[in-house]
């Protein structure tokens, strides 16, 4: 029963996320006189509030586990390792894509931040270090934590879902470049989920890793380096 309830709750969260993201353009058009990115910001804040309240007990539980089992030094070590692992992964994927798919960027995360920043810096900051860290991690990983207890299945399922959702809403590629983009979303998602299950499925640790990882290109962008 607990698994079924968790799965139902996750399905509702995915449905809300899919619905407001899919119909965002229609909603924006309905409020045409208002700045597009202000409307997007309001929609994201509403979803963030809903999913945060929904999984607040999980966050409190993970916070207590951090206090009991993880010293500040251990947390820093895990976060540092995670960030370094993703940087190295990007380097490796960049080399491979340069060889196999010339002109195709392997660092979709940085590219997305740069593209969004050219349209709205305020929304970029929010989307990168608030929504992308809290709402997305609660949705793509924590929501399925109690529903899928097998670690291998969990890593695969969450990675496939994350890849599919990003591909649906963010991809403009076709043909062989579409395959490359799927891999670029899927492989980092595998690593995030692997780190998650190897650290007591503590979503706060994953949030910290993603926060620092996203903060690096955002800081470089803000400083104009």
Backbone as CSV, one residue per row, in Angstrom:
resi,resn,N_x,N_y,N_z,CA_x,CA_y,CA_z,C_x,C_y,C_z
1,UNK,0.822,-1.201,0.000,0.000,0.000,0.000,0.860,1.257,0.000
2,UNK,1.948,1.255,0.792,2.818,2.424,0.874,3.439,2.741,-0.487
3,UNK,3.852,1.680,-1.204,4.441,1.874,-2.532,3.420,2.436,-3.508
4,UNK,2.199,1.925,-3.429,1.141,2.400,-4.311,0.811,3.870,-4.044
5,UNK,0.790,4.242,-2.774,0.516,5.629,-2.409,1.632,6.552,-2.886
6,UNK,2.869,6.078,-2.729,4.015,6.871,-3.182,3.992,7.036,-4.691
7,UNK,3.646,5.956,-5.387,3.586,6.009,-6.850,2.468,6.932,-7.321
8,UNK,1.327,6.885,-6.650,0.210,7.760,-6.999,0.573,9.219,-6.773
9,UNK,1.227,9.491,-5.654,1.644,10.864,-5.339,2.641,11.364,-6.377
10,UNK,3.579,10.493,-6.767,4.560,10.858,-7.794,3.867,11.120,-9.127
11,UNK,2.898,10.280,-9.473,2.175,10.447,-10.736,1.451,11.783,-10.783
12,UNK,0.879,12.185,-9.661,0.187,13.478,-9.592,1.182,14.621,-9.797
13,UNK,2.355,14.519,-9.177,3.371,15.559,-9.329,3.846,15.656,-10.778
14,UNK,4.048,14.505,-11.409,4.467,14.496,-12.819,3.380,15.067,-13.725
15,UNK,2.148,14.757,-13.413,1.034,15.256,-14.203,0.942,16.780,-14.112
16,UNK,1.097,17.311,-12.908,1.073,18.769,-12.721,2.228,19.417,-13.474
17,UNK,3.411,18.833,-13.329,4.593,19.387,-13.998,4.439,19.353,-15.508
18,UNK,3.978,18.224,-16.021,3.810,18.078,-17.464,2.757,19.054,-17.986
19,UNK,1.648,19.163,-17.254,0.542,20.006,-17.698,0.940,21.471,-17.764
20,UNK,1.538,21.991,-16.700,1.841,23.426,-16.712,3.012,23.743,-17.643
21,UNK,3.927,22.788,-17.823,5.026,23.010,-18.761,4.533,22.942,-20.203
22,UNK,3.672,21.961,-20.481,3.151,21.776,-21.834,2.269,22.949,-22.259
23,UNK,1.484,23.462,-21.299,0.559,24.553,-21.625,1.104,25.931,-21.244
24,UNK,2.393,25.992,-20.951,2.989,27.270,-20.540,2.775,28.362,-21.581
25,UNK,2.969,28.019,-22.848,2.822,29.012,-23.919,1.405,29.566,-23.966
26,UNK,0.425,28.696,-23.792,-0.974,29.139,-23.799,-1.266,30.038,-22.607
27,UNK,-0.716,29.670,-21.459,-0.908,30.479,-20.256,-0.254,31.847,-20.431
28,UNK,0.946,31.857,-21.006,1.661,33.120,-21.243,0.874,34.009,-22.202
29,UNK,0.319,33.406,-23.250,-0.474,34.174,-24.214,-1.716,34.774,-23.572
30,UNK,-2.262,34.079,-22.578,-3.451,34.582,-21.889,-3.136,35.817,-21.050
31,UNK,-1.858,35.944,-20.678,-1.408,37.114,-19.913,-0.430,37.931,-20.755
32,UNK,-0.760,38.090,-22.018,0.123,38.721,-23.008,0.755,40.044,-22.579
33,UNK,0.018,40.946,-21.926,0.658,42.228,-21.558,1.783,42.072,-20.533
34,UNK,1.797,40.921,-19.826,2.792,40.701,-18.777,4.024,40.029,-19.370
35,UNK,5.186,40.385,-18.850,6.436,39.798,-19.325,6.385,38.273,-19.264
36,UNK,6.803,37.639,-20.355,6.741,36.184,-20.467,7.457,35.482,-19.328
37,UNK,8.633,35.965,-18.982,9.428,35.271,-17.978,8.937,35.531,-16.560
38,UNK,8.161,36.583,-16.384,7.501,36.786,-15.093,6.422,35.726,-14.906
39,UNK,5.668,35.443,-15.974,4.629,34.412,-15.920,5.260,33.046,-15.673
40,UNK,6.354,32.761,-16.386,7.059,31.490,-16.177,7.569,31.374,-14.741
41,UNK,8.060,32.469,-14.205,8.565,32.485,-12.832,7.447,32.166,-11.845
42,UNK,6.282,32.771,-12.055,5.139,32.530,-11.171,4.706,31.062,-11.245
43,UNK,4.641,30.518,-12.450,4.254,29.115,-12.624,5.239,28.180,-11.932
44,UNK,6.525,28.460,-12.095,7.555,27.617,-11.465,7.504,27.723,-9.943
45,UNK,7.255,28.917,-9.438,7.174,29.102,-7.984,5.987,28.333,-7.423
46,UNK,4.869,28.357,-8.138,3.691,27.610,-7.686,3.977,26.114,-7.634
47,UNK,4.625,25.587,-8.680,4.951,24.162,-8.683,5.972,23.844,-7.592
48,UNK,6.953,24.720,-7.431,7.959,24.532,-6.382,7.302,24.454,-5.011
49,UNK,6.340,25.337,-4.759,5.645,25.338,-3.473,4.868,24.048,-3.257
50,UNK,4.187,23.591,-4.319,3.387,22.359,-4.223,4.257,21.152,-3.920
51,UNK,5.331,20.986,-4.677,6.157,19.791,-4.498,6.988,19.873,-3.217
52,UNK,7.362,21.088,-2.818,8.116,21.253,-1.569,7.267,20.849,-0.369
53,UNK,6.017,21.316,-0.330,5.110,20.969,0.766,4.804,19.468,0.751
54,UNK,4.626,18.919,-0.441,4.306,17.493,-0.583,5.404,16.605,0.004
55,UNK,6.660,16.984,-0.254,7.786,16.150,0.189,8.565,16.760,1.356
56,UNK,7.944,17.689,2.051,8.589,18.281,3.228,8.927,17.239,4.295
57,UNK,8.056,16.269,4.565,8.432,15.218,5.544,9.694,14.466,5.122
58,UNK,9.856,14.213,3.831,11.053,13.525,3.338,12.297,14.377,3.580
59,UNK,12.178,15.673,3.325,13.306,16.581,3.525,13.691,16.651,4.999
60,UNK,12.703,16.674,5.866,12.980,16.712,7.312,13.675,15.437,7.763
61,UNK,13.209,14.306,7.219,13.824,13.016,7.565,15.281,12.982,7.109
62,UNK,15.528,13.434,5.874,16.898,13.441,5.343,17.791,14.410,6.109
63,UNK,17.217,15.507,6.556,17.978,16.467,7.360,18.438,15.829,8.672
64,UNK,17.552,15.057,9.298,17.908,14.383,10.552,18.969,13.314,10.321
65,UNK,18.869,12.614,9.187,19.875,11.590,8.857,21.241,12.244,8.654
66,UNK,21.255,13.400,8.004,22.523,14.123,7.818,23.148,14.473,9.162
67,UNK,22.340,14.925,10.099,22.839,15.298,11.423,23.412,14.098,12.173
68,UNK,22.744,12.951,12.025,23.121,11.756,12.779,24.304,11.007,12.171
69,UNK,24.363,10.919,10.844,25.322,10.038,10.193,26.445,10.739,9.421
70,UNK,26.273,12.019,9.138,27.236,12.704,8.275,27.849,13.913,8.979
71,UNK,29.174,13.895,9.092,29.873,15.065,9.628,30.002,16.104,8.527
72,UNK,30.238,17.370,8.889,30.440,18.396,7.857,31.542,18.020,6.874
73,UNK,32.610,17.394,7.387,33.715,16.981,6.533,33.268,15.933,5.524
74,UNK,32.447,14.990,5.972,31.972,13.932,5.086,31.034,14.510,4.016
75,UNK,30.199,15.452,4.412,29.283,16.090,3.461,30.074,16.831,2.389
76,UNK,31.089,17.592,2.817,31.921,18.327,1.863,32.636,17.375,0.907
77,UNK,33.072,16.239,1.457,33.774,15.250,0.634,32.841,14.680,-0.437
78,UNK,31.614,14.353,-0.039,30.646,13.784,-0.980,30.269,14.808,-2.045
79,UNK,30.015,16.037,-1.606,29.644,17.097,-2.552,30.794,17.383,-3.511
80,UNK,32.005,17.472,-2.962,33.176,17.731,-3.805,33.405,16.632,-4.809
81,UNK,33.273,15.388,-4.350,33.431,14.251,-5.259,32.373,14.278,-6.354
82,UNK,31.139,14.573,-5.961,30.044,14.607,-6.931,30.251,15.661,-7.995
83,UNK,30.626,16.856,-7.570,30.849,17.956,-8.518,32.008,17.628,-9.449
84,UNK,33.085,17.114,-8.871,34.251,16.746,-9.688,33.900,15.648,-10.681
85,UNK,33.105,14.671,-10.231,32.704,13.569,-11.110,31.914,14.091,-12.308
86,UNK,31.042,15.050,-12.081,30.246,15.596,-13.180,31.080,16.467,-14.117
87,UNK,32.041,17.180,-13.569,32.940,17.976,-14.412,33.750,17.053,-15.324
88,UNK,34.306,15.986,-14.735,35.082,15.027,-15.524,34.206,14.324,-16.561
89,UNK,32.976,14.006,-16.165,32.050,13.363,-17.094,31.772,14.275,-18.288
90,UNK,31.603,15.566,-18.020,31.365,16.521,-19.103,32.558,16.617,-20.043
91,UNK,33.754,16.564,-19.468,34.967,16.625,-20.281,35.045,15.418,-21.205
92,UNK,34.812,14.231,-20.618,34.868,12.995,-21.400,33.796,12.996,-22.490
93,UNK,32.569,13.356,-22.129,31.489,13.381,-23.116,31.750,14.441,-24.180
94,UNK,32.403,15.552,-23.772,32.740,16.590,-24.738,33.727,16.096,-25.778
95,UNK,34.735,15.353,-25.332,35.730,14.796,-26.248,35.078,13.802,-27.216
96,UNK,34.229,12.932,-26.661,33.562,11.917,-27.491,32.631,12.560,-28.520
97,UNK,31.832,13.536,-28.081,30.895,14.173,-29.015,31.617,15.006,-30.064
98,UNK,32.765,15.602,-29.688,33.549,16.355,-30.683,34.048,15.437,-31.800
99,UNK,34.362,14.198,-31.411,34.858,13.229,-32.402,33.710,12.672,-33.248
100,UNK,32.628,12.276,-32.568,31.526,11.613,-33.265,30.505,12.578,-33.869
101,UNK,30.299,13.715,-33.172,29.286,14.676,-33.611,29.862,16.090,-33.594
102,UNK,30.695,16.429,-34.548,31.334,17.752,-34.584,30.296,18.872,-34.537
103,UNK,30.571,19.847,-33.682,29.674,20.993,-33.579,28.536,20.812,-32.600
104,UNK,28.416,19.610,-32.023,27.342,19.354,-31.062,27.887,19.518,-29.647
105,UNK,27.221,20.335,-28.829,27.678,20.596,-27.462,27.249,19.484,-26.521
106,UNK,28.221,18.935,-25.792,27.915,17.879,-24.820,27.438,18.458,-23.499
107,UNK,27.774,19.729,-23.238,27.392,20.346,-21.970,26.068,21.082,-22.151
108,UNK,24.984,20.315,-22.170,23.662,20.896,-22.360,23.267,21.787,-21.193
109,UNK,23.760,21.470,-19.991,23.424,22.252,-18.812,23.932,23.685,-18.949
110,UNK,25.214,23.838,-19.273,25.807,25.172,-19.436,25.182,25.909,-20.607
111,UNK,24.942,25.185,-21.697,24.341,25.798,-22.876,22.945,26.327,-22.566
112,UNK,22.175,25.551,-21.798,20.820,25.969,-21.431,20.855,27.216,-20.558
113,UNK,21.808,27.270,-19.642,21.948,28.442,-18.774,22.294,29.677,-19.597
114,UNK,23.214,29.534,-20.526,23.611,30.649,-21.376,22.460,31.134,-22.257
115,UNK,21.722,30.195,-22.832,20.601,30.558,-23.701,19.516,31.293,-22.917
116,UNK,19.230,30.792,-21.724,18.185,31.406,-20.911,18.621,32.777,-20.402
117,UNK,19.899,32.904,-20.058,20.415,34.170,-19.528,20.312,35.299,-20.551
118,UNK,20.390,34.956,-21.821,20.289,35.971,-22.860,18.883,36.558,-22.942
119,UNK,17.919,35.867,-22.312,16.527,36.320,-22.343,16.086,36.935,-21.019
120,UNK,16.504,36.341,-19.905,16.133,36.873,-18.589,17.112,36.375,-17.535
121,UNK,17.923,37.274,-16.996,18.925,36.875,-16.009,18.286,36.501,-14.671
122,UNK,17.252,37.235,-14.277,16.584,36.941,-13.002,15.984,35.533,-13.033
123,UNK,15.286,35.228,-14.124,14.673,33.910,-14.259,15.745,32.825,-14.351
124,UNK,16.864,33.143,-14.991,17.969,32.183,-15.111,18.511,31.797,-13.742
125,UNK,18.727,32.794,-12.877,19.250,32.535,-11.530,18.276,31.658,-10.757
126,UNK,16.997,32.007,-10.815,15.978,31.213,-10.104,15.919,29.786,-10.641
127,UNK,15.862,29.654,-11.946,15.716,28.346,-12.583,16.933,27.460,-12.318
128,UNK,18.106,28.079,-12.240,19.352,27.323,-12.120,19.640,26.852,-10.709
129,UNK,19.534,27.746,-9.741,19.970,27.384,-8.387,18.832,27.226,-7.379
130,UNK,17.602,27.449,-7.808,16.466,27.212,-6.905,15.576,26.111,-7.479
131,UNK,14.921,26.381,-8.594,13.999,25.409,-9.177,14.733,24.147,-9.619
132,UNK,15.823,24.318,-10.345,16.559,23.173,-10.854,17.151,22.303,-9.762
133,UNK,17.405,22.905,-8.607,18.001,22.158,-7.493,16.935,21.513,-6.619
134,UNK,15.916,22.262,-6.264,14.905,21.751,-5.325,13.772,21.021,-6.034
135,UNK,13.042,21.728,-6.892,11.855,21.140,-7.521,12.197,19.941,-8.397
136,UNK,13.222,20.077,-9.238,13.557,18.988,-10.158,14.069,17.758,-9.429
137,UNK,14.867,17.948,-8.381,15.372,16.780,-7.655,14.270,16.095,-6.863
138,UNK,13.355,16.876,-6.307,12.223,16.261,-5.624,11.357,15.491,-6.612
139,UNK,11.176,16.039,-7.805,10.334,15.396,-8.801,10.988,14.161,-9.406
140,UNK,12.209,14.318,-9.905,12.822,13.240,-10.682,13.473,12.145,-9.840
141,UNK,13.731,12.407,-8.566,14.329,11.361,-7.750,13.534,11.076,-6.475
142,UNK,13.330,12.076,-5.655,12.690,11.830,-4.358,11.260,11.305,-4.490
143,UNK,10.546,11.732,-5.524,9.153,11.297,-5.674,9.036,9.785,-5.876
144,UNK,10.084,9.177,-6.419,10.059,7.734,-6.676,10.840,6.930,-5.634
145,UNK,11.322,7.598,-4.619,12.156,6.945,-3.611,11.426,5.804,-2.906
146,UNK,10.205,6.073,-2.458,9.446,5.043,-1.738,8.713,4.096,-2.678
147,UNK,8.560,4.510,-3.935,7.816,3.684,-4.896,8.676,2.593,-5.519
148,UNK,9.977,2.866,-5.667,10.895,1.889,-6.286,12.036,1.628,-5.314
149,UNK,11.982,0.501,-4.640,12.980,0.213,-3.605,14.220,-0.496,-4.148
150,UNK,14.096,-1.172,-5.281,15.254,-1.834,-5.889,16.179,-0.781,-6.485
151,UNK,17.434,-0.746,-6.040,18.348,0.318,-6.448,18.612,0.353,-7.953
152,UNK,18.846,-0.828,-8.535,19.121,-0.877,-9.967,17.950,-0.371,-10.791
153,UNK,16.766,-0.818,-10.441,15.563,-0.380,-11.145,15.318,1.105,-10.934
154,UNK,15.588,1.572,-9.717,15.402,2.997,-9.400,16.323,3.862,-10.260
155,UNK,17.601,3.487,-10.331,18.568,4.264,-11.119,18.146,4.318,-12.580
156,UNK,17.736,3.181,-13.113,17.328,3.124,-14.516,16.045,3.920,-14.764
157,UNK,15.039,3.703,-13.918,13.738,4.346,-14.115,13.834,5.862,-14.010
158,UNK,14.507,6.355,-12.978,14.603,7.807,-12.797,15.410,8.455,-13.924
159,UNK,16.409,7.765,-14.404,17.234,8.301,-15.496,16.449,8.359,-16.799
160,UNK,15.667,7.321,-17.059,14.840,7.291,-18.270,13.780,8.393,-18.222
161,UNK,13.133,8.544,-17.080,12.093,9.573,-16.938,12.686,10.965,-17.091
162,UNK,13.821,11.209,-16.432,14.465,12.517,-16.535,14.841,12.824,-17.989
163,UNK,15.402,11.841,-18.658,15.810,12.015,-20.055,14.602,12.288,-20.944
164,UNK,13.549,11.520,-20.747,12.343,11.675,-21.568,11.714,13.050,-21.377
165,UNK,11.594,13.498,-20.140,10.958,14.787,-19.870,11.782,15.937,-20.441
166,UNK,13.087,15.872,-20.283,13.941,16.932,-20.827,13.924,16.908,-22.350
167,UNK,13.900,15.721,-22.912,13.906,15.600,-24.369,12.611,16.149,-24.966
168,UNK,11.499,15.862,-24.305,10.198,16.324,-24.797,10.130,17.847,-24.834
169,UNK,10.625,18.482,-23.770,10.439,19.925,-23.649,11.633,20.758,-24.115
170,UNK,12.784,20.137,-24.308,13.970,20.944,-24.610,14.671,20.608,-25.913
171,UNK,14.347,19.483,-26.532,15.104,19.048,-27.701,14.614,19.682,-28.999
172,UNK,15.588,20.072,-29.838,15.299,20.562,-31.180,16.057,19.763,-32.233
173,UNK,16.696,18.692,-31.793,17.542,17.906,-32.690,16.782,16.746,-33.325
174,UNK,17.287,16.290,-34.454,16.715,15.141,-35.150,17.836,14.205,-35.592
175,UNK,17.449,13.010,-36.032,18.427,12.076,-36.561,19.457,11.640,-35.549
176,UNK,20.697,11.544,-35.997,21.773,11.050,-35.146,22.072,11.997,-33.992
177,UNK,21.821,13.296,-34.198,22.037,14.261,-33.118,21.015,14.065,-31.997
178,UNK,19.848,13.540,-32.335,18.837,13.228,-31.333,19.341,12.127,-30.405
179,UNK,20.007,11.134,-30.979,20.577,10.043,-30.189,21.665,10.576,-29.253
180,UNK,22.484,11.483,-29.777,23.543,12.077,-28.971,22.961,12.859,-27.801
181,UNK,21.881,13.586,-28.063,21.267,14.377,-26.994,20.649,13.493,-25.923
182,UNK,20.035,12.407,-26.343,19.473,11.465,-25.369,20.556,10.943,-24.432
183,UNK,21.715,10.599,-25.002,22.833,10.096,-24.193,23.340,11.161,-23.233
184,UNK,23.356,12.407,-23.698,23.883,13.503,-22.886,22.982,13.800,-21.687
185,UNK,21.688,13.543,-21.832,20.780,13.672,-20.683,20.837,12.423,-19.804
186,UNK,20.896,11.250,-20.446,20.756,9.985,-19.731,21.956,9.646,-18.856
187,UNK,23.168,9.835,-19.378,24.371,9.424,-18.633,24.564,10.226,-17.341
188,UNK,24.469,11.566,-17.362,24.567,12.296,-16.087,23.440,11.931,-15.123
189,UNK,22.241,11.650,-15.656,21.124,11.259,-14.799,21.436,9.951,-14.075
190,UNK,22.088,9.021,-14.782,22.517,7.773,-14.149,23.458,8.044,-12.987
191,UNK,24.399,8.955,-13.200,25.381,9.264,-12.163,24.713,9.922,-10.949
192,UNK,23.804,10.863,-11.193,23.086,11.506,-10.090,22.327,10.466,-9.266
193,UNK,21.607,9.580,-9.946,20.818,8.571,-9.234,21.711,7.556,-8.514
194,UNK,22.864,7.250,-9.123,23.804,6.327,-8.470,24.341,6.927,-7.165
195,UNK,24.733,8.189,-7.212,25.222,8.860,-6.004,24.123,8.918,-4.950
196,UNK,22.910,9.129,-5.408,21.751,9.204,-4.508,21.561,7.898,-3.737
197,UNK,21.534,6.757,-4.446,21.286,5.482,-3.775,22.480,5.049,-2.925
198,UNK,23.680,5.502,-3.280,24.876,5.129,-2.520,25.045,5.966,-1.254
199,UNK,24.211,6.972,-1.065,24.304,7.836,0.120,22.955,7.915,0.827
200,UNK,22.438,6.727,1.148,21.201,6.595,1.933,19.996,7.234,1.265
201,UNK,20.068,7.404,-0.055,18.978,8.064,-0.795,18.638,9.407,-0.156
202,UNK,19.664,10.122,0.199,19.473,11.422,0.848,19.423,12.517,-0.213
203,UNK,18.245,13.052,-0.441,18.062,14.022,-1.518,18.762,15.344,-1.236
204,UNK,18.991,15.655,0.025,19.663,16.918,0.360,21.098,16.907,-0.158
205,UNK,21.762,15.765,-0.069,23.128,15.659,-0.594,23.149,15.884,-2.106
206,UNK,22.174,15.319,-2.799,22.099,15.499,-4.251,21.801,16.949,-4.589
207,UNK,20.956,17.584,-3.809,20.652,19.000,-4.015,21.902,19.861,-3.851
208,UNK,22.708,19.533,-2.857,23.940,20.294,-2.619,24.915,20.127,-3.785
209,UNK,25.038,18.899,-4.285,25.916,18.644,-5.431,25.431,19.424,-6.649
210,UNK,24.144,19.354,-6.917,23.605,20.044,-8.085,23.698,21.552,-7.939
211,UNK,23.514,22.052,-6.719,23.624,23.485,-6.476,25.022,23.996,-6.828
212,UNK,26.033,23.313,-6.322,27.414,23.734,-6.596,27.739,23.553,-8.073
213,UNK,27.302,22.433,-8.629,27.570,22.140,-10.045,26.932,23.200,-10.951
214,UNK,25.698,23.605,-10.662,25.025,24.633,-11.456,25.567,26.031,-11.181
215,UNK,26.056,26.219,-9.959,26.546,27.544,-9.576,27.815,27.926,-10.345
216,UNK,28.610,26.938,-10.713,29.877,27.221,-11.406,29.655,27.928,-12.738
217,UNK,28.878,27.333,-13.686,28.676,28.051,-14.967,27.877,29.338,-14.789
218,UNK,26.962,29.375,-13.798,26.184,30.584,-13.562,27.085,31.723,-13.080
219,UNK,28.020,31.414,-12.176,28.953,32.420,-11.685,29.842,32.937,-12.792
220,UNK,30.347,32.005,-13.623,31.181,32.391,-14.765,30.397,33.323,-15.696
221,UNK,29.136,32.993,-15.902,28.282,33.814,-16.771,28.058,35.194,-16.164
222,UNK,27.762,35.257,-14.877,27.491,36.532,-14.211,28.739,37.424,-14.172
223,UNK,29.902,36.787,-14.040,31.156,37.552,-13.984,31.649,37.918,-15.384
224,UNK,31.025,37.310,-16.406,31.413,37.610,-17.779,32.755,37.062,-18.154
225,UNK,33.139,35.957,-17.535,34.456,35.349,-17.824,34.392,34.562,-19.126
